[in-house]
C-alpha cells in the first residue's frame, strides 16, 4: 500500500542520515580496511604494527591524492573544493579533524544521501583517499491529486519545485507548507497534504512527486466572543477584526420566524415588520434543518490575519487611552457545525491622559506655535496614533497640517522629532518633544526618467519643484498629482525619490514615470433614436505634437510627445443623421505659462424622414482660453471663450409650445468658467473635489433694437437668440477604507431671459432622463442631463437639480485596464419655469454599475438603475422599474 511504502521510505531515509552522522566516528576503521591497496617500503602492515604497539600515538601522512566516486551530476573538482581537503596537507591518523570537517562540509550541502571517505592506498608517508558520495535524487516532474486542473495551475505558480533540482527534505516540507497555506487562506482550515515519491524509470537518479490533497470543507467563523470588556462595546471591537469576521446569515423558518447570525441583526430588525415575520431571534443551532441564506462569504479563518487583527484590537484600545491593553489569551475551537468559534480575552489596563508637552531644540518656531499645530492639550485622552499623526511620523489619511510638514514645507528636509515620555504620574503622561531642525535644503537638480514617448519639458513644466527653491513636501505631493493628471502615465507607478546631500545642504529629486497609452479610438454601432442603424468612429490623441507633423521619426502612429490634444469624431446614420466634430488644445500657449488655448468646430444634421423635407442643421465652433490662478489657491482655473452656432430648421419641431419650425437662428455667446480641481487622479479619484461655476450669455439684442417682440413672428424673434445661463457642479471624493471611495455630487442649472416678451430661448434647454448620449437620441440644440433608471421625461426644462451619491470600489487599477464597480443613489428633476419649481419634488433611482477604462477606447460604462418614483402599481414590479443605461467616452452629466 502507498501509505506503508511512504513509511518505509521515511525509515530508510532516517537510517541513511544516522549512518552518515556516525561515519566520521568510524573513519579510522575505514582507513585500515584497504590493506591490499598498499605498495612500497614501509607499507600499511608496518603502520598497523606501529598502531598495535602504540595505538594512541598518531602518525603523520602527506595527502598525496584525492579521488571522487559515485557523483553523477556534480562536478568532482567542486566537491573536492567543498571538502577543504587539498593535496599536500598533513593528515594525522587514526584521528584527524580535517577528515571530520570534510564530511561535515559536504553533508551541509544537503545534496547527498550517503558520504564516506576511505584510504585507497598508502605509499610510505603518502596517503591517497577516495570521497564516495551517493547523490540525492533529482526532480523529474510533479503533479497533484484530488483537485481541479485550474487549482493545480494556480498552485504551480506558488511551488518552489524546479525540474532537475535536488529533492531534499526541506524542499518537500516547504512545498507541503505552501500548499497548506494556500488552502488555509481560502478557508480550508482542515486541509491535509501527503507527498509520495517514486522513481522515474526513464531517467537516472530522478524521482516523481505526487501531492495528495484533501481540502475538506471550508471552515468559517461561527462566532467571535470577546471577554474582559469594560470600556468599549463588543460590536465596536469586532469591527477592528478586519480579517476575522463572523459568518452572517439569515434563516427562514416555516412559521415565518427570522434567525439572524452575526453582525447583520440590526440591519434586519427594521425590515421584519415589512415582511410579516413573527419574531426576531438569535440561534446558534448550526444544524438548522430549514432554509438558510448566507450574506457574506468572508468569514473564513486565517491564522496570520487573526494575529494582525489582535494587534488592531489593541491599537484601537490605545486610541481610547488604554495604552497597557493586551490580549491575554485567545482560543480557536471547533463547534458542532464543523465551523469555528474564536474566543478572545483582553485586559484593558488603566486609562491614560496627556499631560504637559514641552519642546526642546526648536528655534524656527516657538513652542506656542508648535503646540497649536500639535493640537493636543493637557487632559486629552492618550492616543498614540493621534500623537504620531500630528507629529507627522505617520501619514494623516484625512490630510491637514502636522509638525513635520510645517518644517519640511519650509525646506527643513533633515528635520526630525522624537517624542520622549519624561514621567508618568498616576494616569497622566508628560512628554518632551526633542526637535532636530537641521539646515534648510535647497533643490539642486531635478531628474526625470521613464518618459519614452513624452517630451521632458511636458513633465517639467507641471512640477511645483524647481532648482534653487527650498525643499517642500507639499510641493512634492502636488507635483505627483499634476503628473498623474496629465493622463500619460501609470498613476500607481509615479515615483519620487529625494536624494539629500547634508554636506552642502542640497537635495536632488528624481521623478520616475511609466508611460501608458493615452490615445483613444472610439468605434460603436447600434440601433436607437427611432432611426434604425447608426455608427460612430472617432479618435483622440491626448499627447499630440503639432510641431512634429513633418518629422516622421516622431510619429507613433501620429506625432506625439508635446501634451497637446487633438480629436475628431464622425457619427452617421446615412440619410437620417450626420455629425462631425473636431477640436485641438494647446495646454501651454507660448510654452511659458499654463494658458490653454482650445479651438473646436462642429457640424450636425438630423432628419426624421431621411430627406430634405424636414431637418435641423447646426454649424458652429469656438475659441477658449484657460488660465491657472494663484488666488485663492493654485487649484483654481479660469476659462473664458467665445462661441458661435448657426441653426437651420425646416419643418422641424424643436419644442412643442413654439411655432418656430422653419428659419435660421444664430447663437453668438460668451462663456466664463471658474473651477477648482483638487482631485488626486483623473481615472479613479480617491480624494479631493472638482467644483465649477459656469456663466454663459449672449448680448441682450432686444434691449437695443427697440422692437416689440410680442408682435413679431417666432422666425423674427429667434433670428439672433438671446439668453443668460448658469450652471453649478460640485463633485466630492472621500476615501472610506483602502480603495473604497464615496463620491457625492450636486448639479444645478438655470436658463434665463432678458426680455419677457421674447421669453425663453428654444435652444439650450435642459433635457432630463435617459443615458445622456446624444448619439442614441439624436437631440440637437439641448443640454442633456442623464438619469439612470428613467427614459427622457423632460425635454424643455429651463432649470434642473440633480444629486448623485456613489460608492466605488476598484477591481483593477492597472494602466491597461482600470475597472471599478459602483452602487448609486440619484435624485433629479427639471422644470419648465420657476413657477413650477419645487426642489423637494425629485425623481429618485438606485442601482449598480461598472466602469471600464481601456486606453484605446476610453471610458465604458454599464448601469442598471431602478426608477423608484416610476412605480404606480402597474409597472410590473422591479422588472418594470429597472433600466440599463450604457455610456461611452466620458461620464454623462
N, C-alpha and C positions, 0 to 999 in steps of 0.2 A: 504493500500500500504506500501511496506517496507520503503519507504522514510519517510512517516508520522509516522510509528512506531519508526523510528530512532529519530525523533524529540521528540516524546512522551517520549522515554527512557531518552533522554537528559534533558528534563524538569523535569522528576521525580527525576533524579539523582541530579539536581541542587537544587530542593526543599528539598531533604534529607540533602544536605550539609548545607543549610541555617538553617534547623531545628536543626541540631547538634550544629552549632555555637551559637545559642541562648539558647541552653539547659542550660548552666551554669547560664545564667541570670534568668532563671525561676526555679532554683534549690530550692529556698525557698518554692515555691508553691508545688513542688514535695514532700517536707518534710511534708507539712500539710495535704496531701491527705489521707494517710492511717490511719485515726483516729481509725478505727475498729480494727487495729492490736495491739493496746496498751493494756497492762495489768499492774496491780500493782498500788502502792501508789499514787505518785504524778501524774502519767498519762499524756497523751498528752493534755487533756482538760485543766488541770492546766497550762500547758505550753502555750496553746493558750490564756487563760485568762490573763496570765502574759504578753504575747505579745500585747494583746489588751490594757492593761493599759500602757505599755511602749514598743511599737513595735521597737524602735531603740536600746533597751538595749539587747545585745546578751546574750544567756545563754550557758554555757559550758557543754559539754557532753563528756563522755568517749566512744570511739568507741569500742564496745564490740563484734561485729561480722560483717563479710563481706561475702556475697554470690555472685555468678556469675550466670546469667541466659542467655539463648539464644546462648551460644557458642556451635558450632557443631564440629569443628575440632581443635580448640585451647585449650591449657591446662589452666584450671581455675586458678591454683596457679600462673602460669606465668602471667596471666592478672592482678591478684591482685598485683603481684610484680611490673609490669609496672606502675600501678596506683600510686605507692608510698604511698598508704594508709596501715597502719598497726594497728592491734588490740592493744588497749591501748593508742593510741594517743588521744589528746584532740581535740574536734571539737566544734566550736562556731557557733551556729545557731541564726539567719537565714542566716548569711553570713560567709563563711569560705574559705579562699584562697586555702586550701588543696583540697577541692572538685573541684574547677575550674581547678586546676593544674592536678588533676587525669583525668578529662575528656579530657583536652588538651593533656596529655601524651599518652592516649590511641588513640586519634584521629591522632596523629602524626605517628602512626604505619601504617596508610593507609591500614588497614585491615577490616574496618567496614563501613557500610553504615548508621548506626544509633547507638547512645550511650546515655544512660540515667542512672542517679543514683537516687534511691528512698529510703525513710525510710521504712524499713519493720516492725520495732517495736521499742518502747521506754519503758524501764523499769527503773523507777526512773531516774538516770542520765546516764544510759547505753543506747547507741544508736546502733541499728542494721541496716545496709544498704544493698541494693542489686544493683549490677552493671549489667545492662542489655545491651547486645550488639546484633547487627544484623550483622553477618559477610558478607563481600563482597563475591560474587560468585567466585568459582574457575574454572580454565580452564579444560574443558573436552577434546576438540580437536579443531583444526582449519584447514581451507582449503582456497584455492584461486580459484577465478573465472576469466575467460576470458584470461587465459594464458596457455601455453603449459605445459605438465607434466614435461618436462626437466627443464623448467624455475622454476616450483614450487619446484622441488628438490633442485635447486641452491639457491632459496630464503630461504628455511627452514634452511639451514646452517648458515644464517645470522640473523635469527629471535631470539629475546630474550624470546620467549614464551616457557614455560615448563608446561607439563601436571600436574594438581593438584595444581598449584600455583595460588595465589590470582590474579584476574584480576582487575587492577586499571586503573584510567585514564592515569596515567603516563606510564604504560605498553603499553596501546593502542597507545598513542601518539608516543612512542618510536618505536613501530612496524611499524606504518604508515610511520614515517620518514625514517626508514631503507629501506622500500620498495621503497619509492620515490627516495632516494639517489641511490639505486641500478640501477634504470632505468634511472635516470638523467645521471649517469656515463656512461651509454650505449648509450646516445644520445637522450633519450626520454624526452625532456625538458618540455613537456606539460602533463606528466603522472598525472592521478588523482587516488586517493585511497580512498575507502569508506569501513569502517568496520561496520559490522552488528552483533549484539549479540542476541542469542536466547537460551532459557532454554533447558537443556538436561533432557528430561523427564525420562531418565533411571538412573539418579544419583541425589543425594541430593545436592541442592545448587550449581549446576555446570552449566556452560554455554558453548555453542559452538560459535566460531567466524568464520565469513566468510569475507574475504578481496576481494572486487570487484575492479579489477584493469583495468583501461582504459589507455593503453600506448599511444595511439595516434600515430602519425608518428614521425620518427626521426627528430630531429632538428639539422640542420647543420649551420655552419657559412658561410653565403653568401659572406661577405666582412668585412675586418678589415681596419678601417681608423684611422690614427694617425695624430693628428694636433699638431701644436706648434713646428715642427721640423725645426731647423736651422743649426745644425752641424752634422747631420747624415742623412742617406738615409732611406726612409720608408721601403724599401726592407730589409735592414740590421736589422732594428729594429724588423721587423716581424719575422726574424729568431730567435730572442730571445724568442718568444712566442711559446715554445715547445708544450704546451697543448692547444693552441688556434690557430688553423690553418684554413685558408680559404679553402672552397670547391673548388677543382681544377678539371676542366673537359674541354673537347673539344666538340664543336657542329659542326656537318657536315651539311651544307645546300645543297639543291638540286643544287644550282648554283655553287657548289664547293667552297663555302666560308668556312673559318675556324674561329670560335669564340673561344677564349681561355679565361677561367676564372681563376682568382687567380694567383698563383706564377709559373705556368708552361709556361707562354707565351714565355719567352726567349728560353726554351728548344725546342719549336716547330717552332720557326721562321726559323731555318736553314733547316727544313725539308719541308717547304711549297712549295718551288720551285720543289723539287723532285716529289711531288705528284700532281703538276699542279693545286693547288688551286688558285683562282682568287685574293683573298685578305686575309689579316690577320687583324682581328679587335676585339675589346673588346665589350662585351654587358652585360648588367645587366638584360636582359629580361629573368627571370626565368621561364616564362610560354612558352618558345620557343616551337613551335609545331614540330620541327624537331628532328631527332635522336641525342641523347646526350650520350657520352661515359664518364663515370666517372673514373678518375685515382686514386683518393685517397678516403678512407672512414674514415679517421681520423680527419674529420673536425667538429665533434660533439662538442657542447658547454658544458663545465663543469665549474661550478662556482668556485669550490675550485682550479682547475688548473688555471683558469683565474686570481685568486688572486696571485698565485705563479708566473704566467707569468708577472704580473705587477711589482713584485719585481725584476724579472730577467731583465726586461727592464730598470729599474732604476739602477740595478747593472752594466749593460752594459754602461750606461751613465757615471757611476762612473769610469769605466776603461778609459774613454776618458778625464777625468779630471773634469767632471761636477758633483762634489760631492753634490751639492744642488739640483740636478734634482729630480723632483717628478711627480707623476701622479696626476694632479689637478682635473680631472673629467673623468668619464667613463660612457658610456651608452650602454645598450644592448636592441635592439628593433627589433620587427618582421618586415619583408618585405612581399611583396605580394605573394611570392612563398612559404610562410609558414616557411621559414628559418629565420636566424637572421643576423643582421648587428651589428658589435661591433665598437663603436667609442671611441677612447682614446685621451685625451688631456694632453700633457706634458708641463712642464715648465722646461727648461734646466738649467736655472741659469747661473752663471759665470763659466768660465773655470779656473782651478787652476793648479799650478805647485809646484813641490817640491822645498823647499829652502834649508837652512842649516840643516845638520844632525849631532848632537853632541851625543857622547856616555858617559854615566855615570855608574860607578860601575864596569867597565871591568878591570881586572888585568891580566887574562890569555893571552888575545890577545890585541894588540894595536888597537887604533881607526882606524888607516890606514888599518889594515888587515880586521877589521870588515866592514869598508866602502867598501872595494874591494869585499868582499863576498856579501854584500848587493846589490851592483851593481846599485844603484840609485844615480844619480848625480843632483846637483843643476840645475834647469831649466828643468828637465824632467817633462813630463805631469803627473799630480797627478793621481795615480791609487791605490786605497785601496787594491784591490785584489792582485796586484803585490807586494805591501808592505808586506801584510800578508804572501804571499808565500815565499818571500826572507828572511823573519824573521823566517820562519818555523812554523808560527802559524796555517797554513793550508797546506794540502798536495799539493806538486807540481806534477801535473799529468804528466809532462814531465821529472821528475827526476831532478837531479842536486843538487849542494850543496846549503845549506842555513845556516843562522847563528845558528839556533838551532842544526842542525846536526853536525856543526863544534864543538860545545861544547859537545853534547851528545855522539859523536863518540870518545871522549877522557875521558869518564867517568862521565861527569857532568850531572848526571841524574836529579839533583834537580835544574837545570838551569831554569831561567825564564827571559823573556824580555817583557817590557811594553813600547810601543811607546806612547809618550806624545806630543801633539801639544802645543808648548810653545807660538807661536804667529802666527797670520795671518796678513800679511802686503799686502794690495791690493789683488793681486791674487797669492801670494806666501805663502806657509805653511812651517814653520820651526819646526823641530822635535828635541826632546831629547829622546834617547833610554836608558831607565833605566834598567840596567842589574843586575840581581841577579845570581851570578855564583854558589854559594853553594859549597859543598865539592864534590870531586870525589868519585863516588860509585864503590865499588868492588863487584863482583859477589860472593855471599856466597854459594848458593845452587841452583841446577838445579833439578826441579821436572818434571816428565813425567807421564801422565795418559791417559787412554783410549786405550792403546795398548794391546788388549785382545789376539791377535794371534802373534804379532811381539815381539821378544825379545827386551828388553830395550836397550841393547848395540847397536843394529842395528840403532836405532834413535839417541842415544847419540853420536855415532861416526860421525854422519853427522852434528852435531851442531858446529857453529862457536862461541858459547859462552861457556866458561869453568869457573869453580870455581877458584877464585883467579885472574881472568882477570878484567880489567877495563870494566865498562859497555859501550856498543857501540850499538847505534840504527841501524847502518848499519849491524852489525853482527846479530842482531835480524832478520832483514828483510832477510838476506842471509840464516839464519838457517831455516826460514819458507819456503824459496824456495827449499832448499835441502830436507826437509821433504816431500814436495809436489812431488818432482821429484823421490822419491822412488817409487811412484805409489801404495803404500799400503793403503793410507789414503785419505779421502774426502778432496780435496784441499780447498773447500769452508768453511770447519769447523775446520781448524787448528787454535788453539788458543794460544796466547802468553800473559801471564799476569805477568809483573814485579811487585814485591812486595817490595817497598823500606823500608829501616829501617834507618831513618835520625839520630837516636840516636847513631848509630855506623858506619854510612857511608857505609852500605852494602845494597845489593839488592838480593832477591831471584827471580828466573824466573821459572814460571810454564808453561810447554807446554802441551796442551791437543790435542788429536787426536781422530778421529773417523775412525775405521777400515772399509775398504771396500774390497770386493772380488777382488783379483788381478789375480787369475788364469784364464786361458782361455782354452776353449775347441773349437776345430775347426772341424766342420763337414760340408762337402759340396759335392755336386754331380752335374753333368751336362753333356752337350754334347759340344764338341769343338775340335779344332785342327785337324779336319778331321778324327778322330779315334773313333767315337761313344761315348759310355758312359764312364765316369770316376768318381772316388770317392776319397775323401781326408779325413783323420782323423788325428788329432793332438792334443796335449795337452801341455800347457806351465804353469809351476809353477814358478811364479815370486818371491815367498817368501819361497824358498825351504830351507831345513835344512839337509845336508848330515850327520851331526854328530848324528842326532836323528833317523836315519833309523831303528835302532834296539831298539827304545824306542816307543812302540805303543801308549803311552799316548799323544805323540806329533803329532800324525797323524791326519790330518783334510783335505782331506782323506789321504794325504801323509804327511810326516814330514814337518812342516812349522816353520817359525819364525826367520831364520838367514839371510834372504835377498838374498840368492843365487838364481840363475835362472837355471832351467832345462827344456828343451823342447825336444820333439820327435814328428816327423810327418811322416806319411806314405801316399803316393798317388799311385793310381794304376788304370790302365785300362785293367787289366788282362794281356794278352799276348802282348799288344802294349806298355804299359808304366808302369814302376815301379820306385818309388823313396822313399828313406828312409834317413832322416836327423835327427841328434841329436846333442845337444850342452849343455854345462854346464859352468856356470860363477860363480866364487867366487869373489865378489866385493872388499873384503878386505883380500887379501892373507896374512896370518900370523896374522891378527887381529889388527895390529898396524898402518898400513898406508893404504890409499885408492888405493892400487895397485890391479887392476882387472885382474885375470887370466881366460882366456876363451879357452876351448877346443871344437872342433867340428869335425864331420865326416859326409860324405855324400855318397850315392850310387844312381846313376841314370842309367836307361837303357831304350832306346827308339827304337822301331822297327816300321817302317811304314807299314810293311807287316804282322806283328804279328808272325813272325817265325825267325829262325836264319839265314835266307839268307841275311838280311840286318839289321844293328843296329848300334847304338852309345851307348857306355857304359862308365860311369865315376865313378871312386872310388877315394875318396880324404878325406883330413882332414887338420887340422891346429891347431896351438897354438898361442895365442897372449897375450900380457901384456899391460894393460893400466895404466897410471900414471898421477895423477893430478899435475899440475905445479903451482908454485907461482909467476912466471915471464913470461910474462909482468904483468899479474894479475892472481888471483886464479880461473879464469873461464876457463883457458886453460887446455887441456888434450893432452897427447902424447901417442899414441898407436903404438906398433911395434909387428910384428908377422911373422911367417914362415908357408908356406902352400905348400901342395903337391897334385896334381891331376894327375891321370892316365887315359888317354883317349884310348879307344879301338874302332876302326872303322872297319866295314865290309860292303863293298859295300854301303857306306853311303856318300852322297854328303854334305859336310859341307858348302862350299861356291862354287858358280858356276865356278869361274875362277881358281880353284885349282884342281890338279889331285890327291890330297890326299884323297882317298876314302877307303883305306884299310891300316891297320897297327896300331901301338901303338905310342902314344905320351905321353911324361912326362912333367909336368909343375911344376917346383920347384921354388917358388918365395918368395920374401920378400915384406912386406907391411908396410909402415910408414904413420901414420895419425897424423896430427897436427890439433886440433879442439878447438874452443872456443864456449861454450854454456852458454848463459845468459838468456835463456827463463824462464819466471816466472811460468810455469806449463807445465806438459807433455801432457795433453789431449786437452786443449783449451788455448794455449798461447795468452796473451793479449799484451805482450811487450817483448823486448829482441831480441836476434839474435842467430843463430846457423850457424857457419861458419867452414868449414873444407877443408883441402888440403890433398890429398892422393897421395902418390908416391909408385908405385908398380913396381917391377923389378925382372928379372931373372938374373942369371950370364950370361955374354956375352961369351957363349961357342965358338962361331965362331972365337973369337979372339985368342983362344988357340989351336984349332985343326989344323990350317994351311991348311984346306981343301978348294977346290974351289967349293963353294956352287952352282955356276951356272951349274956345271956339274953333280950335284947329283940329284937323284930322290926325289920326294916330300916325300916319305917314309923315306929317309935318312935325308932329311933336317929337318923334324919336329919330329925326334925321341926325341930330347930334344929341346922344343920350347924356344925361347928367345924373349924378348921384354922389353920395359920400358913404363910405362903407368902413366898418370897424370889425376887427377880429382879434380876440384874445385867446391864447392857448398856453397851458402850463402842464408839463409832464414832470412828475417826481419819481425817483427811483430810490428804493431803500433795501439794503441787504439785510435779510432776516437771519439767516443761518447759512454759512457756507456760500453756495451759489444760488440759494433760494432768494428770489428778489420780488418785492412788491412794487408794482407800478400804479400810480394814481394820476389821472388826467382830467382836466376840465377844459371845455371849449365853448366859447360864446361868439356869436356873430350877429351883426345888425346892418341892415341896408336902409339908408335914409334918403330923403329927397330935399331939394332946395325950395321947390315951388309946389304948393298944394294943388294948384290947377293942373300941373303936369303929373304929379303923383310919383309912384314908384317906377323905376326903370323896369322894362320887361326882361332885360338881360341882367345876369349876375345874381339872380335869386338863388335861394337855398333849396336844394332837393335832398330830402332826408329818407333814409332807408336803403335796403339793398346792400350790395358788396362794395359800392363806391368805385366800381370800374366803369369808366365811360365806354369802354370797348364793348361791354356786354349790353349796354342800354342805348347807346347812340344818342345821348342827350348832349346838345351843344348849347353854350350860352348860359349854363347854370353852374353853380358851385355845388359839388356833390359831397354830401356828408353821409357816410355809411352808418348802418346799424345792423348788427348781427341778429339773426332771428326774425327779421322783418323784410318784406318787399317794400318797394317805394310807396310811401303813404303821404308824402307832401312834396309837391314839385314846384311850388311857387311861394315859398316862405320868404319873409323879409327879416326874420330873426330866428335864432335857434339856440338851444342849450344842449350840451352833451357832457356826460360824466362817465368815466371809464375806470374800473379797478381790475387789475390783472395780477395773478400770482404766477410767476415764471420759474421754470427750472430747466437747466440745460442738460441734454443728453450727450452732446458733443460740442466742444469749443475749438475743434481743430480748424486750422485755416482753410482746409479743403472742404469742410462741411460743418457749418455752425448750425446745430439743431437744438431747439428747445420747445418744451410743451408749456401750455398755459391754461389756466382756468380764469374765466372772466365774468364780471357782472357790469352791465351797462344800463344807462338811463338817458333818454334823449327825447326831444320833441322840437317841432318847428311851427311857427305861427305866421299867418299871412299879414298880420298887422299888430300894433301894440294893444289895440282894444281887445284882441283875443288872447293876449299873453297871460299865461298862468304858469309860473315857474314850478309849481307843485304838481302840475299835470304832466307826467313824464311816462313814456313807454319803456318798460323795463325788459331786460333779457339777461340770460345767464347761459353759460355753456363752457366748452373746452375747445382747444385748438392746438395747432402745431405750426412752427415756423422752421423753414429750412433755408439757409443761405448758402448757395453754391457760387463760388467766384465767377463762374462762367455765365450763370443765368440770373444772378441777383437773388432777391428775397422771394421765396414762395411760401404761401400760407393757406391753410385749410382750417376753417372753424365750423363748429356745429353749435348754433345758438337756438335757444328756446325763447320765443317771444311771450313772456309771461302775461302781458296785458292784451294779447290777441285772444285769450280764451273767452268764449261767450257761450259755452255749453254745447256748441255744435261743431267744434273743430276736430273731433275725433281723438281727444286726449293729447298726450305729449307728442305723438307722431304728427298730429295736425299742427302743433305749435312749433315744431322744430324746422330748421332750415340750414342747409350747408351753404357756406359762402367761401369763395376762392379769391385769393389775391396774388398778384404778380408784380414784381418790381419794387414796390415800396408799400409801407403801411398806409392804407387809405385814411382819410380824415374821419 
